[in-house]
Amino acid sequence: MACTSCSTSDGGAPKGCKNNGTCGTDSCNKLTVFDWLANMTLPGGQAPFDCVEVRFKNGRKEFFRNTEKLTLSIGDVVATEAQSGHDVGLVSLTGELVRVQMNKKNVKDNTEVPKVYRKATQKDIDIWHGVRNKEDAIQVRAREIAIALKLEMKISDIEFQGDGSKATFYYTANDRVDFRQLIKEYAGEFKIRVEMKQVGFRQEAARLGGIGSCGRELCCSSWLTDFRSVNTSAARYQQLSLNPQKLAGQCGKLKCCLNYELDTYLDALKGLPDMDTKLLTDKGDAYCQKIDIFKNLMWFSYANAPAHWHTIKADKAKEIVALNKQGKKIAQLEDYVEEVSSINIEKKFENVVGQDSLTRFDQPKKKSNNNNKRKKKPFKKNEQ
């Protein structure tokens, strides 16, 4: 997600547009939207939709009505209506796609929607940038005050209103917090109106952003807007190790991506026996240890030898289960074992980026022998 001015140069180094999240094309911001209806013309006689979507700090978006019939496009800085005063944000979406987004978020068109006052003047932008630059220092001081009051909470982010008259303090806490004294301290320290808003740990990660273990930007801060509950059963169905350090994301909760392929795994497991399948043999009872839905294989082990696994195809396991239901036992699992061919395929990697060999450090450096160098003959003054 980068605009033309943010993209990399010819040498591979990032250019950087120096806009720090206020990109004019709105293509390198959080939760950006592609207007796929922009090139479509409206039917004759239909007026353009009079609402626009405005983005504020860290992906917060709201809808506003363009009552002044301003000519707005994506990336324009506008002054919008607020509870008291005005706020400043970037237009992130215009046209008929705003109507679709409002229906998706259950915002009715006939309700009272706040309005856009005007396009932001240079004075509005200067005040807006001025209060945005103070947020980091105020956040540090706000955390110090909360610690001094011994409150079990964490101030995760601060968002100033565009006119600088109000600040919203976002915090996370495990239990309910009595912050009445905290608000008095903040109002006296910062000389502003204070609003406290509690967010969850997933919402905190979405606001702050970061890089996940996959090496990509966090889904919650780039495109994901709805946070569905994730259970440990999702990891069990996908045969993942129940390691909290591997399954937890930046928010400390289970990763949202555990639900992405869960439906595919559930559909594939419908045609396979369950994990708690028990096979009855004359040699003893065998229990399922592992299932590979891609290779259609199952691993069983006897109760008296749990470390020794036997690979059996899922179809043969179904046949054994059907025989057990009829009251019949098989002789042993070894008669049904499937031989899994383990062929070592040589992997060849090509150097496509022009880097040096990765094995260049494996060989020790050759020490240069300075003793073999010829010593210069000393110069004699009388020598001709």
C-alpha positions as CSV (number, residue, x, y, z in Angstrom):
1,M,0.0,0.0,0.0
2,A,2.0,3.0,-1.2
3,C,1.3,5.9,-3.5
4,T,3.6,6.9,-6.4
5,S,5.6,9.3,-4.3
6,C,6.1,6.7,-1.5
7,S,7.2,3.9,-3.7
8,T,10.8,2.7,-4.0
9,S,13.3,4.3,-6.4
10,D,15.3,2.7,-9.1
11,G,18.0,1.6,-6.8
12,G,15.6,-0.1,-4.4
13,A,15.7,2.5,-1.6
14,P,12.4,3.9,-0.4
15,K,11.7,7.5,-1.5
16,G,9.3,8.5,1.2
17,C,6.8,11.3,0.5
18,K,7.4,12.8,4.1
19,N,3.6,13.2,4.6
20,N,3.5,10.8,7.6
21,G,0.1,9.4,7.1
22,T,-1.5,12.4,5.3
23,C,-0.8,11.2,1.8
24,G,-2.6,13.3,-0.8
25,T,-3.8,10.3,-2.8
26,D,-4.9,8.4,0.3
27,S,-3.4,5.2,-1.0
28,C,-0.9,4.5,1.8
29,N,-3.2,5.1,4.7
30,K,-4.8,2.6,7.0
31,L,-8.1,0.9,5.9
32,T,-7.9,2.6,2.4
33,V,-10.8,1.9,0.0
34,F,-10.7,1.5,-3.7
35,D,-13.6,3.3,-5.4
36,W,-14.6,0.8,-8.0
37,L,-17.7,2.9,-8.9
38,A,-15.7,6.1,-9.7
39,N,-15.7,5.5,-13.5
40,M,-19.4,4.9,-13.7
41,T,-21.8,7.6,-14.7
42,L,-25.1,8.2,-12.9
43,P,-28.5,7.7,-14.7
44,G,-30.0,10.8,-16.2
45,G,-31.7,13.1,-13.7
46,Q,-30.1,11.5,-10.6
47,A,-28.2,13.8,-8.3
48,P,-24.8,12.7,-6.8
49,F,-24.9,11.3,-3.3
50,D,-24.5,14.1,-0.9
51,C,-22.5,12.2,1.8
52,V,-18.8,11.6,2.1
53,E,-16.6,9.4,4.2
54,V,-13.9,11.2,6.2
55,R,-10.9,9.5,7.8
56,F,-9.3,10.7,11.0
57,K,-6.3,9.5,13.0
58,N,-5.5,5.7,12.9
59,G,-8.3,4.6,10.6
60,R,-11.2,6.2,12.4
61,K,-13.9,7.0,9.8
62,E,-17.2,8.8,10.0
63,F,-19.8,9.9,7.5
64,F,-20.7,13.5,6.9
65,R,-23.2,15.3,4.7
66,N,-22.0,17.7,2.1
67,T,-24.8,20.3,2.6
68,E,-22.7,23.2,1.0
69,K,-22.4,21.3,-2.3
70,L,-18.6,21.5,-2.1
71,T,-16.5,19.8,-4.9
72,L,-14.7,17.2,-2.9
73,S,-12.4,14.5,-4.0
74,I,-10.4,11.8,-2.2
75,G,-7.5,13.3,-0.2
76,D,-9.0,16.7,0.4
77,V,-8.6,18.1,3.9
78,V,-12.0,19.3,5.3
79,A,-13.3,20.8,8.5
80,T,-16.3,18.8,9.8
81,E,-18.9,19.2,12.5
82,A,-18.1,17.9,16.0
83,Q,-19.9,17.9,19.3
84,S,-18.3,21.3,20.1
85,G,-16.1,23.1,17.7
86,H,-14.9,21.4,14.5
87,D,-12.7,18.5,13.6
88,V,-10.2,18.1,10.6
89,G,-9.9,15.0,8.5
90,L,-9.2,13.6,5.1
91,V,-11.9,12.7,2.6
92,S,-11.4,8.9,2.1
93,L,-14.4,8.2,-0.1
94,T,-17.0,10.0,-2.3
95,G,-19.9,9.1,-4.6
96,E,-22.2,6.2,-4.6
97,L,-19.8,3.9,-2.8
98,V,-20.4,5.9,0.3
99,R,-24.0,4.9,0.2
100,V,-22.9,1.2,0.0
101,Q,-20.6,1.7,3.0
102,M,-23.4,3.4,5.0
103,N,-25.7,0.5,4.4
104,K,-22.9,-1.9,5.4
105,K,-22.4,-0.1,8.7
106,N,-26.2,0.3,9.3
107,V,-26.1,4.1,9.0
108,K,-29.4,5.2,7.5
109,D,-29.5,8.0,5.0
110,N,-32.5,9.7,6.5
111,T,-30.9,10.1,10.0
112,E,-29.2,13.2,11.2
113,V,-25.7,13.0,9.7
114,P,-23.1,15.6,10.8
115,K,-22.1,18.0,8.0
116,V,-18.9,19.2,6.3
117,Y,-18.3,22.8,7.1
118,R,-15.7,23.8,4.5
119,K,-12.5,22.8,2.9
120,A,-9.8,23.3,5.5
121,T,-7.9,26.6,5.4
122,Q,-4.2,26.9,6.0
123,K,-5.0,28.1,9.5
124,D,-7.0,25.0,10.2
125,I,-4.2,22.8,8.9
126,D,-1.6,24.6,11.0
127,I,-3.6,24.1,14.2
128,W,-4.3,20.5,13.3
129,H,-0.6,19.7,12.7
130,G,0.4,21.6,15.8
131,V,-1.8,19.5,18.1
132,R,-0.9,16.3,16.4
133,N,2.8,17.0,17.1
134,K,2.0,17.4,20.8
135,E,0.3,14.0,21.2
136,D,3.4,11.9,21.9
137,A,4.6,14.2,24.7
138,I,1.2,14.4,26.2
139,Q,0.8,10.6,26.1
140,V,4.0,10.1,28.1
141,R,2.9,12.6,30.7
142,A,-0.6,11.0,30.8
143,R,0.9,7.6,31.6
144,E,3.0,9.1,34.4
145,I,-0.2,10.6,36.0
146,A,-2.1,7.3,35.7
147,I,0.8,5.5,37.3
148,A,1.0,8.1,40.1
149,L,-2.7,7.5,40.8
150,K,-2.1,3.7,40.9
151,L,-4.6,3.0,38.3
152,E,-4.5,-0.4,36.5
153,M,-4.8,0.9,33.0
154,K,-2.7,1.7,30.0
155,I,-3.0,4.9,27.9
156,S,-2.5,3.5,24.4
157,D,-3.2,6.4,22.2
158,I,-4.3,10.1,22.2
159,E,-6.3,11.8,19.5
160,F,-6.8,15.6,19.4
161,Q,-9.7,17.2,17.8
162,G,-8.9,19.3,14.8
163,D,-9.4,22.7,16.6
164,G,-7.3,21.6,19.6
165,S,-10.1,22.1,22.1
166,K,-10.6,18.4,23.0
167,A,-8.5,15.2,23.3
168,T,-9.7,11.6,23.4
169,F,-7.6,9.3,25.6
170,Y,-7.8,5.7,24.5
171,Y,-6.9,3.2,27.2
172,T,-7.0,-0.6,27.8
173,A,-7.7,-2.2,31.2
174,N,-8.6,-5.7,32.4
175,D,-11.1,-4.4,35.0
176,R,-13.3,-1.4,35.5
177,V,-11.3,1.8,36.3
178,D,-12.5,4.7,38.3
179,F,-10.9,7.6,36.4
180,R,-12.9,10.5,37.8
181,Q,-9.8,11.9,39.6
182,L,-7.7,11.1,36.5
183,I,-9.9,13.3,34.3
184,K,-9.5,16.2,36.8
185,E,-5.7,15.8,36.7
186,Y,-5.7,15.7,32.9
187,A,-7.9,18.8,32.5
188,G,-5.7,20.7,35.0
189,E,-2.5,19.6,33.4
190,F,-3.2,19.9,29.7
191,K,-5.9,22.7,29.8
192,I,-8.3,20.8,27.4
193,R,-11.5,19.0,27.5
194,V,-10.9,15.3,28.2
195,E,-12.8,12.2,26.9
196,M,-11.8,8.7,28.1
197,K,-12.6,5.8,25.8
198,Q,-11.9,2.2,26.6
199,V,-10.9,-0.1,23.7
200,G,-10.1,-3.8,23.6
201,F,-6.7,-5.3,23.0
202,R,-7.5,-6.1,19.4
203,Q,-8.7,-2.5,18.8
204,E,-5.5,-1.2,20.4
205,A,-3.3,-3.3,18.0
206,A,-5.4,-2.0,15.1
207,R,-4.9,1.6,16.1
208,L,-1.2,1.3,16.8
209,G,-0.4,-1.0,13.8
210,G,2.7,-3.1,13.4
211,I,4.2,-6.1,11.5
212,G,3.0,-9.6,12.2
213,S,5.0,-12.8,12.4
214,C,4.2,-13.4,8.7
215,G,6.2,-10.3,7.8
216,R,3.2,-8.3,6.5
217,E,1.3,-5.4,8.0
218,L,-1.3,-6.4,10.6
219,C,-4.6,-7.3,9.1
220,C,-6.6,-5.3,11.7
221,S,-4.7,-2.1,10.8
222,S,-4.7,-2.6,7.0
223,W,-8.1,-4.1,6.0
224,L,-9.8,-6.1,8.7
225,T,-12.7,-4.2,10.4
226,D,-14.7,-6.9,12.2
227,F,-13.1,-8.8,15.0
228,R,-14.6,-12.3,15.3
229,S,-14.0,-14.5,18.3
230,V,-11.1,-17.0,17.8
231,N,-11.1,-20.2,19.9
232,T,-8.3,-22.8,20.5
233,S,-10.5,-25.3,18.7
234,A,-9.6,-23.5,15.4
235,A,-5.9,-24.5,16.0
236,R,-6.9,-28.1,16.9
237,Y,-8.9,-28.6,13.7
238,Q,-5.9,-27.3,11.7
239,Q,-3.4,-29.7,13.6
240,L,-1.4,-26.8,14.9
241,S,0.7,-26.9,18.0
242,L,-1.0,-25.3,21.0
243,N,1.9,-23.0,21.7
244,P,0.6,-19.6,23.1
245,Q,3.7,-17.8,21.8
246,K,3.1,-19.0,18.2
247,L,-0.7,-18.6,18.2
248,A,-0.9,-15.1,19.8
249,G,-0.7,-12.0,17.8
250,Q,0.5,-8.4,18.7
251,C,-2.6,-7.9,20.8
252,G,-1.8,-10.9,23.0
253,K,-5.0,-12.7,21.8
254,L,-5.3,-15.6,19.4
255,K,-4.4,-14.5,15.8
256,C,-7.4,-13.6,13.6
257,C,-5.9,-15.5,10.7
258,L,-6.6,-18.8,12.4
259,N,-10.2,-18.4,11.1
260,Y,-9.2,-17.7,7.5
261,E,-8.7,-21.4,6.5
262,L,-10.9,-23.0,9.2
263,D,-13.9,-23.6,7.0
264,T,-11.7,-25.4,4.4
265,Y,-10.3,-27.6,7.1
266,L,-13.8,-28.4,8.5
267,D,-15.1,-29.4,5.1
268,A,-12.1,-31.6,4.5
269,L,-12.4,-33.3,7.9
270,K,-16.0,-34.2,7.2
271,G,-14.9,-37.1,5.1
272,L,-12.3,-38.3,7.6
273,P,-12.6,-40.2,10.9
274,D,-12.4,-38.1,14.1
275,M,-9.3,-37.6,16.2
276,D,-10.8,-39.7,19.0
277,T,-11.2,-42.7,16.7
278,K,-10.2,-46.0,18.3
279,L,-9.3,-49.1,16.3
280,L,-9.8,-52.6,17.9
281,T,-7.2,-55.2,17.1
282,D,-6.1,-58.5,18.5
283,K,-2.8,-56.9,19.4
284,G,-4.5,-54.2,21.4
285,D,-6.4,-51.0,21.0
286,A,-5.0,-48.3,18.7
287,Y,-5.6,-44.6,19.1
288,C,-5.3,-41.8,16.5
289,Q,-2.4,-39.5,17.0
290,K,-2.3,-37.3,13.9
291,I,-4.3,-36.6,10.7
292,D,-3.0,-35.2,7.4
293,I,-6.0,-34.0,5.4
294,F,-3.9,-33.2,2.3
295,K,-2.4,-36.6,2.0
296,N,-5.5,-38.4,3.4
297,L,-3.4,-40.2,6.0
298,M,-3.8,-41.0,9.6
299,W,-1.3,-42.1,12.3
300,F,-2.3,-44.6,14.9
301,S,-0.3,-46.1,17.8
302,Y,-1.1,-48.9,20.3
303,A,-2.0,-48.1,23.8
304,N,1.1,-50.0,25.2
305,A,3.5,-48.3,22.6
306,P,2.4,-44.7,22.1
307,A,5.7,-43.6,20.7
308,H,5.5,-46.0,17.7
309,W,3.2,-44.7,15.1
310,H,1.7,-46.6,12.1
311,T,0.6,-44.7,9.0
312,I,-2.7,-45.8,7.6
313,K,-4.9,-44.3,4.8
314,A,-8.1,-42.8,5.9
315,D,-10.2,-45.1,3.7
316,K,-8.6,-48.2,5.3
317,A,-9.3,-46.7,8.8
318,K,-12.9,-46.3,7.8
319,E,-13.0,-50.0,6.8
320,I,-11.5,-51.0,10.2
321,V,-14.0,-48.9,12.1
322,A,-16.9,-50.5,10.1
323,L,-15.6,-54.0,11.1
324,N,-15.3,-52.9,14.7
325,K,-18.9,-51.8,14.7
326,Q,-19.9,-55.3,13.5
327,G,-18.0,-56.8,16.5
328,K,-15.0,-57.9,14.5
329,K,-11.4,-57.2,15.2
330,I,-8.4,-57.1,12.8
331,A,-5.2,-59.0,13.5
332,Q,-2.8,-56.0,13.7
333,L,-2.3,-52.6,12.3
334,E,0.9,-53.6,10.5
335,D,-1.3,-55.3,7.8
336,Y,-2.8,-52.0,6.8
337,V,0.3,-49.8,7.1
338,E,0.9,-47.5,4.1
339,E,4.4,-47.0,2.9
340,V,5.1,-43.3,2.7
341,S,7.8,-42.6,0.1
342,S,10.4,-40.2,1.4
343,I,12.2,-38.9,-1.7
344,N,14.7,-36.1,-1.1
345,I,14.2,-33.5,-3.8
346,E,17.2,-31.4,-4.3
347,K,16.2,-27.7,-4.0
348,K,18.0,-25.3,-6.2
349,F,17.9,-21.6,-5.5
350,E,18.9,-19.0,-8.0
351,N,20.4,-15.6,-7.2
352,V,17.8,-13.2,-8.6
353,V,18.6,-10.1,-6.6
354,G,22.3,-9.7,-7.3
355,Q,23.5,-10.5,-3.9
356,D,26.6,-12.4,-2.9
357,S,26.7,-16.1,-2.2
358,L,25.1,-17.1,1.1
359,T,28.0,-19.5,1.7
360,R,30.7,-16.9,1.4
361,F,31.2,-16.9,5.2
362,D,31.6,-20.6,5.5
363,Q,35.2,-20.7,4.1
364,P,37.9,-19.2,6.3
365,K,39.8,-16.3,5.0
366,K,43.2,-16.8,3.7
367,K,45.8,-15.0,5.8
368,S,48.1,-12.9,3.8
369,N,51.8,-13.7,4.2
370,N,53.7,-10.5,4.5
371,N,57.0,-12.3,5.0
372,N,57.2,-13.1,1.3
373,K,57.2,-9.5,0.3
374,R,60.5,-8.2,-0.9
375,K,62.2,-5.8,1.5
376,K,63.2,-2.6,-0.1
377,K,66.9,-2.2,-0.5
378,P,68.1,0.7,1.7
379,F,69.3,3.7,-0.1
380,K,73.0,4.6,0.2
381,K,73.9,8.2,-0.2
382,N,77.4,7.5,-1.8
383,E,76.0,4.9,-4.2
384,Q,76.0,6.0,-7.8
